[in-house]
Structures are given as structure tokens and as C-alpha cells.
Amino acid sequence: MIIKNLSLLICPIFLALFSFATTINVANIEELNVAAKAAKPGDIVILKNGVWNNADILITCEGIKDQPVTFKAQTAGKVIISGRSSIQLGGSYIVIDGFYFVNGYAAKNAVISFRSGKNDVANNCRVTNCAINDYNNPKRMEENYWVLFAGKNNRVDHCSFVNKKNMGVLVAVTLDDERSRENFHSIDHNYFGQRLPLASNSGEIIRVGVSQHALFNSNTQIVDNFFEHCDGETEIVSIKSSANVVRNNLFKECQGGVVLRHGNNNTVENNIFLGNGKPGTGGVRIINKGQWVVNNFFYECRGTGFRSPLSLMNGVPDSPPTRYVEVSDAVVMNNSFINCSPISFCEGSDSERSVTPHDVYFSKNIFYNKKDTSIYKAFDDISRIRFSDNIVNNSLLQQLVYGFRRENLLVPGQSISYASADKRTTGNKNKDSLDAIATGRLTGKLSSQPGYHGEEKYNAVLENAPKLSGARWFGKLIAAEKMIINVTAKDGDELTKKILQFAGKKLTIRLTGKLYSITQPLLVEGDVTILSDKQPVIFSANINEQIFQIKGGSALSLENISADLSGIKFTKAFITSDVGGSSNHSNFRMTNCRFKNLSGDFFIASKSTLLDSVVVTASFFTGITGTIFNFNNETDKKGYYNVEKISMNGNNFVDNKGQLLGLLRTGTDESTMGPLLNFSNNTIAHCQSDDQPIIYLNGVQETYLIGNSFTNNNPGGTLIKYDDAVRAMHTFNNNKIAASGKVVPDKFVEQNNNNITP
């Protein structure tokens, strides 16, 4: 018997002696591939510091729970993955640690994928302490993900993701088959940095499932992350599956929110939404069944409509899971809203979305508002929402439904104090029954006291979120201020030479001559300002393209230039944005300029590229026979557009033959904020555009035409036409219109104090 026991003891010792984990150093992709195939549980593969260019890394080895296989940078952040590179994981218990993706892109593949090929998925794998920075496909419309989740029990933590610019969700969780459902993935302690407006759908930071996965449980946990300036589209976090948790996250100045788009029984708990007064900052949008939004804090979130701090959507009758299922069996409790724009009930109500929310328990929420005249807007019948125990500061004069009461609220710091607590229950389901449902779903019980309960850790979250989220070595990138290079150009050859010589720099070119003959398109790369002292100049060219092309990632400013363009022949336009469909955004600004006598368009925004802003002030245009500002090229009816914000203020447009402004956003997509147009204090006189409106606004989300003067423009025709397929907001006020064509508004145009004479 003793001999038997001794043999049992010796056997595991013997096996252990021959299964020690090893450390393997690799210096190139070939050595890495060999190590990955041979790796055993507990092995650590260390990648040598340096640039790993065009590295297709495929890892399909197998670790075990207490002995994962680790692939680690020699020094975190010093293993730079660049060029056409990606990582695919297809094994189990694998750890990726310390890699930096920059200066490249992964084509149409995901940068990091928990799936190898189409067949093998990863399980129990982890990506930690990594960063992906501006790792974008060069062409904006080519779509890919940065992280693709498949399999089960995978984790991405303490990673930094900044500057995604091309089409595609940043982190996508797929539920394609049973191997990837009930997955319990964890996305935690990450930093998600700037994502500029995409001018399209698919600009989410995280998407869990797609509409076809609505009724599958994902159980994905999105916890303790820091989202900052994530403005890609309306949905920052898009939930399109069931039983997911969004908890303990900080959203700072993000133009969008957490959207429970498809699926049921999702939980949004203990999050902080810091709008800080930024336009478009939202919170949570609720659709479908069994959603809980509990104990969240909303501060100066100023979004409206779909971006409201909180919105409960209307549904479609007998809706399939992939459309708009009505809100029901929802719990909205213990949230606080401080100086937020009004929340929305029955948001999106129209002839199709006609089913109002029902069996919603809206209780013990606090609203403190010194900025607005109302705390909510109701776009349909709210009688089936069960309101109780909600508190509003007593200075608010809005007529409120039963279930709200006024108190003398005080807001010292970020905590809220109030005088008393209402003891009424929440309709047919009292608090005890809700607590029973909450067990296992929330981190604690529902509080009997109104409002958000996290004041004791609020300041700690604000202080620690930047420290505790993201890759420890990465931090936030701070762009070094570029030194301005000042040069002069006396003619076209010098202008061309200087633009080429200092490409990518911060450059100021002063025009000192009179005649500028251009023999090739001038490619603006960097931050370029061209100016003069208003000495008149003449541009001439005989090229079948554009004179200036603003490359992606660049900016062009024109200042104090007075130019005769009559010598320009056969050109596409005087200025265009990047014609190559770049994923990098660009900008254009002009002030105190005078341009005359151009046969063709003055400015064209090219298809598939995006300008963040176009700003034109105190400038004069005359004798232009094409479209002056042409933003009409996104015609695919998918909600695309090519400029986020346009500001035209204090300009003169006189004796032109062509459209002044065409701005197009076709389709019915509702996920974007732009375009936004401010056209104010301009003078438009004696302009003719044949059968086109002088100004045509199609699908523009928000416009302000204020204080303009229109005289003798398109008489007998159309002066301005609005054309919207989805809800928009247009202000047309204090304009003077004389002897001009008609204004054709739609139902979204608000008109006041306009002086119109025949």
C-alpha cells in the first residue's frame, strides 16, 4: 500500500520536471511564428523592442487557466507594430501584453481579433497594456474594426485606443454562432480617446452584436472604462444583443451616449456622464424590453433628440427584433440629472414609431436644473409610464405629471441634498419586488433614497479614471506645437516650390508678386496659410484639375487675398478637398478675401472625404459662373456627408451665375449630428442659378440662416430650398428678401421676423 502511494506521488513530480515553463526571446516574425507553434502552458514569449513592420501575427497555441501562454513586449510600448499588421488569436488562455500599433493599418481585417481565419475562435484570452493610435485605413470609406471579439470569456483591459478615423466600429463583439454567445467577455479599464465625427453611421466605439443577434444573450461586461471626446456618431456604446452590463464607466464630453438599440434585459448602472455643457453630449437611449438604467449621474449633458441625456423611444407595432421594439418592463431609478437639457419621452414618435413606452418604472430620480424651462419633453402619450418619487428643484415652473414633486434642492459639489423622501411605491410593482429582480443584476439593492448614490467616490473617479484606465505607459498624446515657417512667393513657380518644399509643416506664404501662373495642382499638406496685403493678384492656369487640393489631415487658410481668376481655364475647381477619399480630416478657412471672374466651381468637397470645418468670413465673391461652395457629392443615400460644420458670416455674393451653396446629406440615417450650417449677416445680390436654388439644403441636420440680405436673386425661381427625410432643426430669422425667388421650407423650418417684399 505504501509503494502504491509513493508511485502516485512520484508521477506528478516527474511530469512537472519535464513541463517547466520557458522564456523565449524572438526578434522577428519568423521566430515569433515558430515560438507560437511550439509554446506550452506557462511559456513567455518576449518580442524584441523595435519596429515590427507588416507583421501578420497568428497565434493558436493552448495555455491553461493558471498557466497562460504570454506574448509580451520586451519593454511595454517599445514593440511598435506598423505597416499592414494585425494579430489573430485562435487558441485558449493566451495573453498579449504591451504592444503599440501606430503608423499603419490592418486593411479590412481587425487589428486585433479573437478569431483566426473564419473557423477558430479564441477562449479565455486576454489583451492588456496595449495601445492603438491612429491606425487607420488610408481611405475613409474602407471599413474595419480595431478589436473583434469572438469566442468566450475573452478580455481587453488597460489598453488605450485613440484617433480612429475610418469607417467601422472600434470594438465589435460578434455573436455569429453558439461558440460566441453567452460569452461573458470583459472590456474593462480601457481609455477610449478622441474619435472625431465620422459624418456617417458606424462611428461607434463599442458595439455588442448586430441587429440579427438581438435575442441572443451576450453577457458582455463593459466596466470601469474612460471615454473622452468620443464624437463619432450618436451611439458611443451600441448594444444590439441581450443581458449585457455597462457599469462604472466615465463618459467625458462625448457627443452621443449608451444606446440600448436591440435586445433585452441590459443594465446601465453606476456610470458618470460629464457633458460639461458641450453640445450634443448625451446619456442613455432606451429601446426594447427589460432594460434597467439605475444609479447614473448626468452632469450638464446638452444633447437633444436621440442624444438627450435620457430618451425612451417609441416603438413600431409588432416590430421584429431588428427594428424598433417598444419599451416595456424598464426600470429607470436613482439617477441624477444636473443642468442637463430635457430628457425625452416617446422619442422618435412618427407614423411608423407609434407604440408608446409601457410598464416603465420611473422612480426616485432627481432633476436639478437652473438652465432650462423644462426637465422633460413628451412627444406622445406617457400615461403608461409609472412615475413616482421623482424630485425636481422648486424653482422649475414646468407643469409636471403626477410622480414628480418639487423640493429645495441644493447641489454642494456634485452631491444633492433634499428635504424629505416620498414613501409611495412604484405602481403595481413595489420596491421589494424590484429588489428581488435586482439581486444578481445590480451591484447592490435599489436605494430607497432618490438620486444617484456614489458621491463618496465621485471625485475619486474623476481623479483616478485617467490614471487607472488605458495602457500604463501610453498616457495621452500631447501634440508638440509646430514652429511656423514664414516664406514669400513672387510668382506661381515660387508658390509651387514652397508648398512642395515645406509639405507637412506649419507654413505661412506671403504673396509678393502680381501674376501667379500655375502649371500643376498645388497639393496642400500640413497647416498652410496663404496671405497678402490685398494687393490684387492674378491667377492663371490651363490644367484639367483643381488649383489647390487640401490633402487629408491638412488645413488651408486664405487671408487678405484679392484675386482675379479669369486666367484659369478648364479646371475642376479653384479649391477641392482631398480627391483620394482620405480617412484623415481637413479644414478650410478664409477671411477678408476677394475673388472674381472664375469660370467653374470655387470650392468642391470631394466625395468620401471629410472636412471638419469650413469657415468663410468678410469675403467677397463676384463673377463666379459655377457653384461657389459645392458639397453635393455624397449621393449614395446612406446618410454620408463631407463637411461637419460650415460658418459663413459677413460675406458678399454679387453678380454670380451658379449656386451659392449646395449641401447634401441623403438617406434616412439618424446617427449623426451634422452637417451644421451657420449662414449669417451675408449680402446676396443679383445672383442667378437657372433651375437650381441659390441655396439648397438637403438632409442638413441643423441650420441657422439669420440676418442675411437677399436682393434680386433668381426672380421667378427658387431662392432657398430645404429638403429633409428625417427630423432636422432649421432657424430662418431676421432675413430681408427683395425681388427674389421663393423660399421653400419644410416642416422643420422655424421662421420669424423675416422681411419679404416682391
C-alpha positions in Angstrom: 0.0 0.0 0.0 2.9 2.3 0.8 4.5 1.6 -2.5 1.3 2.4 -4.4 1.0 5.8 -2.6 4.7 6.6 -3.3 4.2 5.9 -7.0 1.2 8.2 -7.1 3.4 11.0 -5.5 6.4 10.5 -7.8 4.3 10.6 -11.0 3.2 14.3 -10.9 6.7 15.3 -9.7 8.2 13.5 -12.6 5.8 15.3 -15.1 6.5 18.7 -13.5 10.2 18.3 -14.0 9.6 18.0 -17.8 7.0 20.7 -18.1 8.7 23.8 -16.7 7.6 27.0 -18.4 10.3 28.7 -20.5 11.1 32.2 -21.6 11.6 32.6 -25.4 13.1 35.7 -26.9 12.2 36.5 -30.5 13.5 39.2 -32.8 11.3 38.8 -36.0 8.1 37.5 -37.3 9.6 34.2 -38.4 11.0 33.5 -34.9 7.7 34.5 -33.4 5.7 32.1 -35.6 8.0 29.2 -34.6 7.7 30.1 -30.9 3.9 30.5 -31.2 3.5 27.0 -32.6 5.8 25.4 -30.0 4.6 27.3 -27.0 3.4 25.3 -23.9 1.3 26.4 -21.0 3.2 28.9 -18.8 5.7 29.9 -21.6 6.5 33.6 -22.0 7.5 34.8 -25.5 9.2 38.1 -25.4 9.3 40.3 -28.5 12.4 42.4 -29.0 12.0 46.2 -28.9 11.8 47.9 -32.3 9.5 48.3 -35.3 7.7 45.1 -36.4 6.6 46.1 -39.9 4.0 44.3 -42.0 3.6 41.6 -39.3 0.7 39.2 -39.7 0.7 37.6 -36.3 -1.3 34.3 -35.9 -1.3 32.7 -32.5 -3.3 29.4 -32.0 -1.5 27.8 -29.1 -3.1 26.5 -25.9 -2.4 27.6 -22.4 -4.3 26.6 -19.3 -6.1 28.6 -16.6 -3.2 29.1 -14.2 -0.5 28.9 -16.9 -1.4 31.0 -19.9 0.9 31.5 -22.8 2.1 35.1 -22.7 3.4 37.1 -25.7 5.0 40.2 -24.2 6.9 43.3 -25.4 10.5 43.5 -24.1 9.5 46.9 -22.9 5.9 47.9 -22.9 5.3 50.4 -25.8 8.6 49.8 -27.4 7.4 47.0 -29.6 5.9 49.0 -32.4 3.6 47.2 -34.8 3.3 49.2 -38.0 2.5 48.8 -41.7 0.0 46.2 -42.8 -0.1 44.3 -39.5 -2.6 42.5 -37.3 -2.9 39.9 -34.6 -5.3 36.9 -34.7 -5.8 34.7 -31.7 -7.3 31.3 -32.1 -6.3 29.3 -29.0 -7.1 29.4 -25.3 -5.5 31.1 -22.3 -3.3 33.4 -24.4 -2.1 36.9 -23.1 -0.9 39.7 -25.3 0.9 42.4 -23.4 2.5 45.8 -24.2 2.2 46.2 -28.0 1.9 49.6 -29.7 0.0 49.8 -33.1 0.9 53.0 -34.9 1.9 54.2 -38.4 -0.1 51.6 -40.4 -3.4 49.9 -40.8 -4.9 46.4 -41.0 -6.7 46.6 -44.3 -10.2 45.2 -44.0 -9.2 42.9 -41.1 -9.5 43.7 -37.5 -6.3 45.0 -35.9 -6.7 42.5 -33.0 -9.1 39.6 -33.5 -10.1 36.9 -31.1 -10.6 34.6 -34.0 -8.1 33.1 -36.5 -9.5 32.9 -40.0 -13.2 32.0 -40.2 -13.1 28.9 -38.2 -11.1 29.1 -34.9 -12.3 31.3 -32.1 -10.3 32.3 -29.0 -11.5 31.5 -25.5 -10.2 32.8 -22.2 -7.7 35.1 -23.8 -6.5 38.5 -22.8 -5.1 41.6 -24.5 -3.7 44.0 -21.9 -1.5 47.1 -21.7 -1.6 47.7 -25.4 -2.4 50.8 -27.5 -3.7 51.5 -31.0 -3.2 55.1 -32.2 -4.4 56.5 -35.5 -4.0 53.1 -37.1 -6.5 53.8 -39.9 -7.1 52.6 -43.4 -5.9 55.5 -45.6 -9.3 55.6 -47.3 -12.1 56.8 -45.1 -14.8 54.6 -46.6 -12.9 51.3 -46.3 -14.3 49.7 -43.1 -12.6 47.7 -40.4 -12.6 47.1 -36.7 -9.7 47.7 -34.3 -10.8 44.9 -31.9 -13.0 42.0 -32.8 -14.3 39.7 -30.1 -15.4 36.1 -30.8 -15.4 33.0 -28.6 -16.0 33.2 -24.9 -14.5 34.7 -21.7 -12.1 37.0 -23.5 -10.8 40.2 -22.0 -9.4 43.6 -23.2 -8.2 45.7 -20.3 -5.9 48.6 -19.5 -5.5 49.4 -23.2 -5.6 52.8 -25.0 -7.5 53.5 -28.2 -7.3 56.9 -29.8 -8.0 58.6 -33.2 -10.0 56.1 -35.2 -11.0 57.9 -38.3 -12.1 55.5 -41.0 -15.4 53.7 -41.2 -16.1 50.9 -38.7 -16.7 50.2 -35.1 -13.7 50.4 -32.9 -14.5 47.4 -30.7 -17.0 44.9 -32.1 -18.4 41.9 -30.2 -19.7 39.2 -32.6 -22.3 36.6 -31.7 -22.2 34.7 -35.0 -22.8 31.2 -33.6 -23.1 29.3 -30.3 -19.3 29.5 -29.8 -19.6 33.2 -29.3 -22.9 33.6 -27.4 -23.3 33.7 -23.6 -19.7 34.9 -23.9 -19.0 36.9 -20.7 -16.3 39.0 -22.4 -14.9 41.8 -20.4 -14.0 45.2 -21.7 -12.6 47.0 -18.7 -10.2 49.7 -17.5 -9.6 51.0 -21.0 -9.1 54.5 -22.3 -11.1 55.4 -25.4 -9.8 58.8 -26.7 -10.8 61.2 -29.4 -12.9 60.0 -32.2 -13.9 62.9 -34.5 -17.4 63.0 -36.1 -17.4 60.4 -38.8 -20.2 62.0 -40.9 -21.7 58.6 -41.2 -23.1 55.7 -39.3 -20.6 53.1 -38.0 -18.7 55.5 -35.8 -19.4 53.7 -32.6 -16.7 53.0 -30.0 -18.2 49.7 -28.8 -20.9 47.6 -30.5 -22.1 44.4 -28.9 -23.9 42.2 -31.5 -25.7 43.3 -34.6 -29.5 43.6 -35.1 -29.8 39.9 -36.1 -28.3 39.0 -32.6 -30.9 40.9 -30.7 -32.4 38.0 -28.9 -29.2 36.2 -28.0 -27.6 36.8 -24.6 -24.1 38.1 -24.9 -23.4 38.9 -21.2 -20.6 41.2 -22.2 -19.3 43.4 -19.4 -18.3 47.0 -20.2 -16.9 48.2 -16.9 -14.6 50.9 -15.5 -13.6 52.4 -18.8 -12.9 56.1 -19.5 -14.5 57.5 -22.7 -13.2 61.0 -23.7 -14.3 63.1 -26.7 -15.8 60.2 -28.4 -17.9 62.0 -31.0 -18.0 59.6 -33.9 -21.8 59.3 -34.0 -24.9 59.2 -31.8 -24.0 55.7 -30.4 -20.8 55.6 -28.3 -21.8 52.2 -26.9 -24.3 50.4 -29.1 -26.0 47.4 -27.5 -27.6 45.0 -30.1 -27.9 41.9 -28.0 -29.3 40.9 -24.6 -28.1 40.6 -21.0 -25.1 43.0 -21.2 -23.8 45.3 -18.5 -22.5 48.8 -18.8 -21.2 49.8 -15.3 -18.8 52.2 -13.6 -17.7 54.0 -16.7 -16.8 57.7 -17.1 -18.0 59.4 -20.3 -16.4 62.9 -20.6 -17.6 65.4 -23.2 -18.8 62.7 -25.7 -21.3 63.7 -28.3 -23.5 60.6 -28.0 -24.5 58.0 -25.4 -25.1 54.4 -24.5 -27.8 53.1 -26.8 -29.8 50.0 -26.0 -30.7 49.6 -29.6 -31.7 45.9 -29.9 -32.0 43.1 -27.3 -33.5 42.9 -23.9 -32.6 42.9 -20.2 -29.5 45.1 -20.4 -28.2 47.0 -17.4 -26.7 50.5 -17.3 -25.5 51.2 -13.8 -23.3 53.5 -11.8 -21.9 55.4 -14.8 -20.9 59.1 -14.8 -21.8 61.2 -17.9 -19.9 64.5 -17.8 -21.2 66.7 -20.7 -19.7 69.9 -19.2 -22.1 71.9 -21.4 -20.7 70.6 -24.7 -23.4 70.5 -27.4 -24.6 67.0 -28.3 -23.5 65.3 -25.2 -25.9 62.6 -24.3 -26.5 59.7 -21.9 -28.7 56.7 -22.4 -31.3 55.8 -25.0 -33.8 53.0 -24.2 -35.5 50.7 -26.7 -36.8 47.1 -26.2 -37.8 45.1 -23.1 -36.5 44.8 -19.6 -33.8 47.5 -19.7 -32.5 48.9 -16.4 -30.9 52.3 -16.1 -30.0 52.7 -12.4 -27.9 55.0 -10.3 -26.2 57.0 -13.0 -25.0 60.6 -12.8 -25.6 63.1 -15.6 -23.9 66.5 -15.5 -24.6 69.3 -18.0 -25.3 66.8 -20.8 -26.7 69.1 -23.5 -27.8 66.8 -26.3 -31.3 66.8 -27.8 -33.4 64.3 -29.6 -31.7 61.0 -29.9 -28.7 62.4 -28.0 -30.9 63.5 -25.0 -29.4 62.8 -21.5 -32.1 60.1 -21.3 -34.6 59.1 -24.0 -37.3 56.5 -24.1 -38.1 55.7 -27.7 -41.4 54.9 -29.3 -41.7 51.5 -31.0 -43.1 50.1 -34.2 -46.3 48.0 -33.9 -45.5 44.3 -34.0 -41.9 45.2 -34.6 -39.4 42.5 -35.5 -36.3 42.4 -33.2 -34.3 44.1 -35.8 -36.4 47.3 -36.0 -37.8 49.3 -33.0 -39.4 47.1 -30.3 -41.4 49.2 -27.9 -40.0 50.0 -24.5 -41.6 47.8 -21.8 -40.7 46.5 -18.3 -38.0 49.0 -17.9 -36.6 50.4 -14.7 -35.2 53.9 -14.5 -34.3 54.7 -10.9 -31.9 56.5 -8.7 -30.4 58.7 -11.4 -29.4 62.4 -11.0 -29.5 65.0 -13.8 -27.7 68.3 -13.1 -28.3 71.2 -15.5 -29.0 68.7 -18.3 -31.1 69.5 -21.4 -34.6 68.0 -21.2 -34.9 64.2 -21.3 -37.2 62.7 -24.0 -40.2 60.5 -23.6 -41.6 58.8 -26.7 -38.6 60.0 -28.7 -38.8 59.3 -32.4 -42.6 59.3 -32.4 -43.9 59.3 -36.0 -46.4 57.5 -38.2 -44.3 54.3 -38.0 -42.9 54.5 -34.5 -46.3 54.8 -32.8 -46.2 52.4 -29.8 -45.6 54.3 -26.6 -43.5 53.0 -23.7 -45.4 50.9 -21.2 -44.8 49.2 -17.8 -41.9 51.5 -17.2 -41.0 52.2 -13.6 -39.6 55.7 -13.5 -38.9 56.4 -9.9 -36.6 58.2 -7.4 -34.7 60.3 -10.0 -33.5 63.8 -9.2 -33.5 66.7 -11.6 -31.7 69.9 -10.7 -31.9 72.5 -13.5 -31.2 76.2 -13.5 -30.7 76.5 -17.3 -33.9 75.2 -18.9 -37.6 75.8 -18.5 -38.3 72.1 -18.6 -36.8 68.8 -17.5 -38.5 66.6 -20.0 -40.3 66.6 -23.3 -43.1 64.2 -24.2 -43.6 63.5 -27.9 -46.6 61.2 -27.4 -48.8 59.7 -24.7 -46.8 59.0 -21.4 -49.7 57.7 -19.4 -48.4 54.1 -19.4 -45.1 55.2 -17.7 -45.4 54.8 -13.9 -43.8 57.9 -12.3 -43.2 58.1 -8.6 -41.0 59.7 -6.1 -39.0 61.9 -8.6 -37.7 65.2 -7.2 -37.3 68.5 -9.1 -35.8 71.8 -7.8 -38.7 74.0 -6.7 -37.7 76.9 -9.0 -38.7 74.9 -12.1 -42.0 76.1 -13.4 -42.8 73.3 -15.9 -46.2 71.7 -15.4 -45.3 68.1 -14.3 -47.2 64.9 -14.3 -48.1 63.1 -11.1 -45.0 61.3 -9.7 -42.7 64.4 -9.6 -42.5 66.8 -6.7 -40.6 69.9 -6.0 -38.0 70.3 -3.3 -35.5 72.9 -2.2 -32.6 71.1 -3.8 -29.0 72.0 -3.0 -26.0 71.0 -5.0 -22.8 71.3 -3.0 -20.1 70.0 -5.2 -21.7 67.0 -7.0 -23.9 65.7 -4.2 -27.5 66.6 -3.9 -29.5 67.2 -0.7 -33.2 67.4 -0.3 -35.8 67.8 2.4 -37.8 64.6 2.5 -38.4 61.3 0.9 -41.7 60.3 -0.6 -42.9 56.9 0.6 -45.2 56.0 -2.3 -44.5 52.7 -4.1 -43.7 52.3 -7.9 -47.1 51.4 -9.3 -48.1 47.7 -9.2 -44.5 46.6 -8.5 -43.3 47.8 -5.2 -39.7 48.3 -4.3 -39.4 44.9 -2.6 -40.4 43.1 -5.8 -37.9 45.2 -7.8 -35.2 44.4 -5.3 -35.8 40.8 -5.9 -35.3 41.2 -9.6 -32.2 43.4 -8.9 -30.5 40.7 -7.0 -27.7 39.4 -9.1 -28.3 42.1 -11.7 -27.1 45.1 -9.9 -24.1 45.6 -7.7 -26.4 46.4 -4.8 -30.0 47.0 -3.9 -32.1 49.8 -5.3 -31.8 52.7 -2.9 -34.8 53.9 -1.1 -33.4 57.4 -1.3 -33.8 59.4 -4.5 -31.0 60.2 -6.9 -27.5 58.9 -7.7 -25.6 57.3 -4.8 -21.9 57.5 -5.5 -21.0 60.9 -4.2 -18.4 59.5 -1.8 -16.4 58.1 -4.8 -17.4 60.7 -7.4 -14.2 62.8 -7.1 -12.1 59.7 -6.9 -13.5 58.6 -10.2 -12.7 61.9 -11.8 -9.2 61.9 -10.4 -8.4 58.2 -11.0 -10.1 57.5 -14.3 -7.2 58.9 -16.4 -4.7 57.1 -14.1 -6.4 53.7 -13.9 -7.6 53.3 -17.4 -5.6 52.7 -20.5 -2.1 51.4 -21.1 0.2 52.5 -18.2 3.0 53.5 -20.5 0.9 55.3 -23.1 -0.9 58.3 -21.4 -2.4 60.9 -23.6 -0.6 62.1 -26.6 0.2 65.8 -26.5 0.9 67.3 -29.9 4.0 69.4 -29.9 3.5 72.9 -31.1 4.9 73.2 -34.6 7.1 76.1 -35.4 5.7 78.4 -38.1 7.8 78.7 -41.2 7.4 82.1 -43.0 8.2 82.4 -46.7 7.4 84.6 -49.6 6.4 83.8 -53.2 6.7 86.3 -56.0 5.1 84.1 -58.8 3.5 80.7 -59.5 6.7 78.8 -59.7 7.8 80.0 -56.2 4.4 79.3 -54.8 4.5 75.7 -56.1 8.1 75.2 -54.9 7.4 76.5 -51.4 4.3 74.3 -51.0 6.3 71.3 -52.1 9.4 72.1 -50.1 7.6 72.5 -46.8 4.9 69.8 -47.1 3.6 68.7 -43.8 4.8 71.8 -41.9 3.1 74.8 -40.4 3.7 77.2 -43.2 2.8 80.8 -43.9 3.3 82.1 -47.5 3.0 85.8 -48.3 2.2 86.6 -51.9 4.5 89.5 -53.1 4.0 89.4 -56.8 1.1 90.1 -59.2 0.8 87.2 -61.6 0.7 83.5 -60.5 0.7 81.1 -63.3 0.0 77.6 -62.1 1.2 74.6 -64.1 0.3 71.8 -61.8 -2.2 71.2 -58.9 -0.9 72.6 -55.6 -1.2 69.9 -53.0 -1.6 71.4 -49.6 0.0 69.2 -46.9 0.3 70.4 -43.4 -1.1 73.6 -42.0 -0.8 76.2 -44.7 -1.7 79.9 -44.7 -1.5 82.0 -47.8 -1.9 85.7 -47.4 -1.2 89.1 -49.0 -1.6 92.7 -48.1 -4.6 92.9 -50.5 -2.5 93.9 -53.4 -4.5 92.5 -56.4 -3.1 89.3 -57.9 -4.0 87.3 -61.0 -4.1 83.5 -61.1 -3.8 81.8 -64.4 -3.8 78.1 -65.3 -4.6 75.6 -68.0 -4.9 72.4 -66.1 -7.9 70.0 -66.1 -7.9 69.5 -62.3 -8.0 71.9 -59.4 -5.6 74.7 -58.4 -5.4 73.8 -54.7 -6.2 70.4 -53.2 -6.3 70.2 -49.4 -4.9 66.8 -48.5 -6.3 64.7 -45.7 -5.0 65.8 -42.3 -4.2 69.3 -43.6 -5.6 72.8 -43.4 -5.6 75.7 -45.8 -6.2 79.3 -44.8 -6.5 82.3 -47.1 -6.2 85.8 -45.7 -6.4 89.2 -47.3 -6.2 88.0 -50.8 -7.7 89.9 -53.7 -7.6 87.8 -56.8 -8.8 87.8 -60.4 -9.3 84.2 -61.6 -10.2 84.9 -65.2 -7.0 83.4 -66.4 -7.9 80.0 -65.1 -9.2 77.7 -67.8 -10.6 74.1 -67.9 -10.1 73.5 -64.2 -12.3 71.3 -62.0 -12.3 74.0 -59.3 -10.2 76.6 -57.6 -10.0 74.5 -54.4 -11.0 70.9 -53.5 -10.7 68.7 -50.5 -8.7 65.5 -50.9 -9.8 63.7 -54.0 -8.4 60.3 -52.8 -11.0 59.6 -50.2 -8.6 60.1 -47.2 -9.6 58.9 -43.8 -7.8 62.0 -42.3 -10.0 65.1 -41.9 -9.1 68.5 -43.3 -10.1 72.2 -42.7 -10.5 75.3 -44.8 -10.7 78.9 -43.7 -10.8 82.2 -45.5 -11.1 85.8 -44.2 -11.1 89.2 -45.8 -10.6 87.9 -49.3 -12.0 89.0 -52.7 -12.3 86.6 -55.7 -13.8 87.4 -59.1 -14.2 86.1 -62.6 -14.0 82.3 -62.2 -15.4 80.0 -64.9 -16.2 76.9 -62.8 -16.7 76.0 -59.1 -14.8 77.8 -56.4 -14.8 75.1 -53.7 -15.7 71.4 -54.1 -15.8 69.0 -51.2 -14.7 65.7 -52.8 -16.7 62.5 -52.4 -15.7 60.2 -49.5 -13.5 62.7 -47.7 -14.5 64.8 -44.7 -13.8 68.4 -43.7 -14.2 69.2 -40.0 -14.9 72.8 -40.7 -15.3 75.4 -43.5 -15.2 79.0 -42.2 -15.6 81.9 -44.5 -15.8 85.5 -43.1 -15.8 89.0 -44.5 -15.1 87.9 -48.1 -16.4 89.0 -51.5 -17.3 86.8 -54.5 -18.4 88.1 -57.9 -18.4 86.9 -61.4 -18.3 83.2 -60.5 -20.2 81.1 -63.1 -20.1 77.7 -61.3 -21.1 76.6 -57.8 -19.3 78.7 -55.2 -19.4 76.1 -52.4 -20.2 72.7 -53.6 -21.0 70.0 -51.0 -23.3 68.0 -53.3 -21.2 64.9 -54.0 -22.4 62.4 -51.4 -25.3 60.9 -53.4 -25.4 57.3 -52.1 -28.4 57.8 -49.9 -26.7 56.3 -46.9 -26.5 59.4 -44.7 -23.0 60.3 -45.7 -21.8 63.9 -46.0 -18.5 65.7 -46.4 -18.4 68.6 -44.0 -19.2 68.7 -40.4 -19.6 72.4 -39.8 -19.9 75.4 -42.1 -19.8 79.0 -40.9 -20.3 81.9 -43.4 -20.6 85.3 -41.8 -20.4 88.8 -43.1 -19.7 87.9 -46.8 -20.9 89.5 -50.1 -22.0 87.4 -53.1 -22.8 89.7 -56.0 -23.4 89.1 -59.7 -22.7 85.3 -59.7 -24.2 82.8 -62.1 -24.4 79.5 -60.3 -25.4 78.0 -57.0 -24.0 79.8 -54.0 -24.2 76.8 -51.6 -25.3 73.2 -52.1 -25.1 71.0 -49.1 -26.2 67.3 -49.4 -26.8 64.5 -46.9 -29.1 61.9 -48.4 -30.8 58.9 -46.9 -32.7 58.4 -43.6 -29.8 57.7 -41.2 -30.3 59.3 -37.8 -27.0 58.6 -36.2 -25.1 61.9 -36.9 -25.1 65.5 -35.7 -24.0 67.2 -38.9 -23.9 68.9 -41.1 -24.3 72.1 -39.2 -24.6 75.4 -41.1 -24.4 78.9 -39.7 -25.1 81.4 -42.6 -25.5 84.8 -41.1 -25.2 88.5 -41.9 -24.3 87.9 -45.6 -25.4 90.0 -48.6 -26.5 88.2 -51.7 -27.4 90.3 -54.7 -28.1 89.9 -58.4 -27.2 86.2 -58.4 -28.8 83.7 -60.8 -28.6 79.9 -60.8 -31.0 78.9 -63.6 -33.2 76.0 -62.4 -31.3 75.4 -59.1 -32.0 77.1 -55.8 -29.3 79.7 -54.8 -29.0 77.8 -51.6 -30.0 74.1 -51.4 -30.0 72.2 -48.1 -30.8 68.5 -48.3 -30.7 66.5 -45.2 -28.8 69.1 -43.2 -29.3 68.4 -39.5 -29.1 71.9 -38.1 -29.0 75.3 -39.8 -29.1 79.0 -38.8 -29.8 81.5 -41.6 -30.0 84.7 -39.7 -29.8 88.4 -40.6 -29.0 88.0 -44.3 -30.0 90.3 -47.2 -31.2 88.8 -50.5 -31.8 91.2 -53.4 -32.8 90.3 -57.0 -31.7 86.6 -56.8 -33.4 84.0 -59.0 -36.6 86.1 -59.5 -39.4 83.8 -60.5 -37.4 80.8 -59.4 -36.2 79.4 -56.0 -34.0 81.2 -53.6 -33.6 78.7 -50.8 -34.9 75.1 -50.6 -35.0 72.8 -47.6 -35.4 69.1 -48.2 -35.4 66.7 -45.2 -36.2 63.0 -45.0 -35.7 62.8 -41.2 -36.1 65.3 -38.3 -33.9 68.4 -38.5 -33.7 71.8 -36.9 -33.7 74.9 -39.0 -33.8 78.6 -38.0 -34.7 81.2 -40.6 -34.9 84.5 -38.8 -34.5 88.3 -39.4 -33.6 88.0 -43.1 -34.5 90.6 -45.8 -35.7 89.3 -49.1 -36.5 91.6 -52.0 -37.3 90.8 -55.7 -36.0 87.3 -55.3 -37.2 83.7 -55.8 -39.3 81.8 -53.2 -38.1 80.2 -50.1 -39.3 76.5 -50.0 -39.3 75.4 -46.3 -40.3 72.1 -44.9 -41.9 71.3 -41.5 -38.7 71.6 -39.6 -38.1 75.2 -40.5 -38.8 77.9 -37.9 -39.3 81.3 -39.5 -39.5 84.6 -37.6 -39.2 88.3 -38.3 -38.3 88.0 -42.0 -39.0 90.9 -44.3 -40.0 89.7 -47.7 -41.0 92.1 -50.5 -41.8 91.3 -54.2 
